[in-house]
């Protein structure tokens, strides 16, 4: 009766840990958010979050194409990376204090200064790429085509459109909801609330998994101690 009891306890622990593994979040995608509100016709700091989902290769290049070019786009410097912006003709000229602008930025390419697995974004990690951009188009959503290149020469294209009412594609294109200018005054509080909720949810999930693991390890320790006492 001693060994079956211990074996039953081990199976119970494995089951608990299995539930924890199944409850882990799905693999992340390349996404885009903003720091503060993203207002139609305004400027925003875009935040492209890029995870390296490969087990062995690092992300060494990110090529992002705007569905609508913007008059101005200033990428933040990233240590260990080279950044290039590509100029294209704007759909409509933009009038500024310095005159009329007819060309803008339609594509940004970040390239790691090395091409091995030791360079770029390591496996299992992620990197944020920030861009101050504007003016944003005056419509409900802005979409980007993101092409991610790994050190083993594999390429993942995040370019598939997400259609309302249909399952999310395997490689969705990053998209950004844009707030009408008339609603901009309420955007910061909404954005802050959403960010706070997201952080709390993530922290709660993490603490829950940690609690499961700690409890399982405690159960194994207690069973092992019981077995030693029974064998003494």
C-alpha positions as CSV (number, residue, x, y, z in Angstrom):
1,X,0.0,0.0,0.0
2,X,3.0,2.3,0.4
3,X,4.1,2.5,-3.2
4,X,0.6,2.8,-4.7
5,X,-0.1,5.8,-2.4
6,X,3.1,7.5,-3.5
7,X,2.4,6.7,-7.2
8,X,-1.1,8.2,-6.8
9,X,0.4,11.4,-5.4
10,X,2.8,11.7,-8.2
11,X,0.1,11.3,-10.8
12,X,-2.0,13.9,-9.0
13,X,1.0,16.3,-9.1
14,X,1.5,15.6,-12.8
15,X,-2.1,16.3,-13.5
16,X,-2.0,19.6,-11.7
17,X,1.1,20.6,-13.5
18,X,-0.5,19.5,-16.8
19,X,-3.4,21.8,-16.1
20,X,-0.9,24.7,-15.5
21,X,0.8,24.0,-18.8
22,X,-2.4,23.9,-20.7
23,X,-3.5,27.2,-19.1
24,X,-0.3,29.0,-20.3
25,X,-0.9,31.7,-22.9
26,X,-0.7,30.9,-26.6
27,X,2.3,31.9,-28.7
28,X,2.5,35.7,-29.1
29,X,2.2,37.5,-32.4
30,X,3.9,40.7,-33.7
31,X,1.6,43.4,-32.4
32,X,1.3,47.2,-32.4
33,X,0.0,49.5,-29.7
34,X,0.5,53.1,-28.8
35,X,1.8,55.1,-25.8
36,X,-1.3,57.2,-25.1
37,X,-4.2,57.7,-27.5
38,X,-4.0,57.1,-31.2
39,X,-6.1,59.9,-32.7
40,X,-7.2,60.1,-36.3
41,X,-5.3,62.9,-38.0
42,X,-2.9,63.2,-35.0
43,X,0.5,61.9,-33.9
44,X,1.3,58.9,-31.8
45,X,4.2,56.8,-30.5
46,X,3.8,53.4,-32.1
47,X,5.1,50.4,-30.1
48,X,5.8,47.3,-32.2
49,X,6.3,44.2,-30.0
50,X,8.2,41.4,-31.6
51,X,8.6,38.0,-29.9
52,X,11.2,35.4,-31.1
53,X,9.1,32.2,-31.1
54,X,11.8,30.0,-32.5
55,X,13.6,27.6,-30.0
56,X,17.0,28.0,-31.6
57,X,17.1,31.2,-33.8
58,X,17.0,34.9,-33.0
59,X,15.0,37.6,-34.8
60,X,17.6,39.6,-36.8
61,X,15.3,41.8,-39.0
62,X,11.9,43.4,-38.9
63,X,10.3,45.0,-42.0
64,X,7.2,47.0,-41.3
65,X,5.1,48.5,-44.1
66,X,2.3,51.1,-43.4
67,X,-1.0,50.6,-45.2
68,X,-1.1,54.4,-45.5
69,X,2.2,56.4,-45.6
70,X,2.6,59.1,-42.9
71,X,4.2,62.5,-43.4
72,X,6.6,61.9,-40.5
73,X,8.0,58.8,-38.8
74,X,11.0,58.9,-36.4
75,X,12.1,55.4,-35.1
76,X,13.7,55.3,-31.7
77,X,17.3,54.1,-31.8
78,X,17.8,50.5,-30.7
79,X,21.2,49.4,-29.5
80,X,22.7,46.8,-31.8
81,X,20.3,47.5,-34.7
82,X,20.5,49.6,-37.9
83,X,17.3,51.4,-39.0
84,X,16.2,52.5,-42.4
85,X,13.1,54.4,-43.5
86,X,11.7,54.3,-47.0
87,X,10.2,57.4,-48.6
88,X,7.1,57.1,-50.7
89,X,4.5,59.5,-52.2
90,X,1.7,60.6,-49.9
91,X,-1.9,59.9,-50.9
92,X,-2.5,63.6,-50.3
93,X,-0.1,66.5,-49.8
94,X,0.2,67.7,-46.3
95,X,0.5,71.4,-45.5
96,X,2.8,72.5,-42.7
97,X,4.5,75.6,-41.4
98,X,7.5,74.7,-43.5
99,X,5.5,74.2,-46.7
100,X,3.7,71.4,-48.5
101,X,4.9,67.9,-48.0
102,X,4.3,65.4,-50.8
103,X,6.4,62.4,-49.7
104,X,6.5,60.6,-46.4
105,X,7.5,57.3,-44.7
106,X,5.8,54.1,-46.0
107,X,8.2,51.5,-44.6
108,X,10.7,51.0,-41.8
109,X,13.3,48.3,-41.6
110,X,15.2,47.3,-38.4
111,X,18.3,45.1,-39.0
112,X,20.5,43.6,-36.3
113,X,24.1,44.4,-36.7
114,X,24.9,40.6,-36.5
115,X,23.4,37.6,-38.2
116,X,23.9,34.8,-35.7
117,X,21.7,33.4,-32.9
118,X,23.7,35.5,-30.5
119,X,22.5,38.7,-32.2
120,X,19.1,40.4,-32.4
121,X,16.2,39.1,-30.3
122,X,17.1,35.8,-28.6
123,X,14.8,32.7,-28.6
124,X,11.9,33.1,-26.2
125,X,12.5,36.8,-25.7
126,X,10.9,39.9,-27.3
127,X,11.9,43.4,-28.4
128,X,9.9,46.6,-28.6
129,X,10.5,49.0,-31.5
130,X,9.1,52.5,-31.0
131,X,8.2,55.0,-33.7
132,X,6.9,58.5,-33.4
133,X,4.5,58.9,-36.4
134,X,1.9,61.1,-37.9
135,X,-0.3,62.3,-39.1
136,X,-2.4,59.1,-38.7
137,X,-5.1,58.4,-41.3
138,X,-8.6,59.5,-40.6
139,X,-10.3,56.2,-40.4
140,X,-11.2,53.6,-37.8
141,X,-8.1,51.3,-38.2
142,X,-4.6,51.3,-39.4
143,X,-2.9,48.1,-40.5
144,X,0.7,47.2,-41.0
145,X,2.5,44.4,-42.9
146,X,5.3,43.0,-40.7
147,X,7.9,40.6,-42.0
148,X,10.1,38.9,-39.4
149,X,13.5,37.3,-40.4
150,X,15.4,34.8,-38.1
151,X,19.1,34.0,-37.9
152,X,18.4,30.6,-39.5
153,X,17.1,32.4,-42.6
154,X,13.5,31.5,-41.9
155,X,10.9,34.2,-42.5
156,X,7.5,34.8,-40.9
157,X,5.1,37.1,-42.7
158,X,2.5,38.8,-40.4
159,X,0.4,40.0,-43.2
160,X,-3.0,38.2,-43.0
161,X,-6.1,40.3,-42.5
162,X,-8.3,39.8,-39.5
163,X,-11.9,39.8,-40.4
164,X,-14.7,40.4,-37.9
165,X,-16.7,37.3,-37.1
166,X,-14.1,34.9,-38.4
167,X,-11.3,33.1,-36.6
168,X,-8.0,34.9,-36.2
169,X,-5.5,33.9,-38.9
170,X,-2.3,32.1,-38.1
171,X,-0.2,35.2,-38.9
172,X,-2.4,38.3,-38.4
173,X,-1.2,41.7,-39.6
174,X,-0.6,44.1,-36.7
175,X,-3.5,46.6,-36.6
176,X,-4.2,49.7,-34.6
177,X,-7.6,51.1,-33.7
178,X,-7.8,54.9,-34.2
179,X,-9.9,57.2,-32.1
180,X,-11.9,60.0,-33.8
181,X,-10.5,63.4,-33.0
182,X,-13.8,64.4,-31.3
183,X,-13.4,61.5,-28.8
184,X,-9.7,62.2,-28.1
185,X,-10.4,63.9,-24.8
186,X,-11.7,60.6,-23.3
187,X,-9.0,58.4,-24.8
188,X,-6.2,58.7,-22.2
189,X,-8.4,57.4,-19.3
190,X,-9.7,54.6,-21.5
191,X,-6.2,53.6,-22.6
192,X,-4.9,53.8,-19.1
193,X,-7.7,51.6,-17.8
194,X,-7.2,49.0,-20.5
195,X,-3.4,48.9,-19.8
196,X,-4.0,48.6,-16.1
197,X,-6.5,45.7,-16.6
198,X,-4.1,44.0,-18.9
199,X,-1.2,44.2,-16.5
200,X,-3.4,42.9,-13.6
201,X,-4.7,40.0,-15.7
202,X,-1.1,39.0,-16.7
203,X,0.1,39.3,-13.1
204,X,-2.8,37.2,-11.9
205,X,-2.2,34.4,-14.4
206,X,1.5,34.4,-13.6
207,X,0.9,34.2,-9.8
208,X,-1.7,31.5,-10.4
209,X,0.8,29.3,-12.3
210,X,3.5,29.9,-9.7
211,X,1.1,28.9,-7.0
212,X,0.3,25.7,-8.7
213,X,3.9,24.8,-9.2
214,X,4.8,25.6,-5.6
215,X,1.9,23.6,-4.2
216,X,2.8,20.7,-6.4
217,X,6.4,20.7,-5.2
218,X,5.2,20.9,-1.6
219,X,3.0,17.9,-2.2
220,X,5.9,15.9,-3.6
221,X,8.1,16.8,-0.6
222,X,5.4,15.7,1.8
223,X,4.9,12.4,0.0
224,X,8.6,11.7,0.0
225,X,8.9,12.4,3.7
226,X,5.9,10.1,4.4
227,X,7.6,7.3,2.4
228,X,10.8,7.7,4.4
229,X,8.9,7.5,7.7
230,X,7.1,4.4,6.5
231,X,10.3,2.7,5.5
232,X,12.1,3.6,8.7
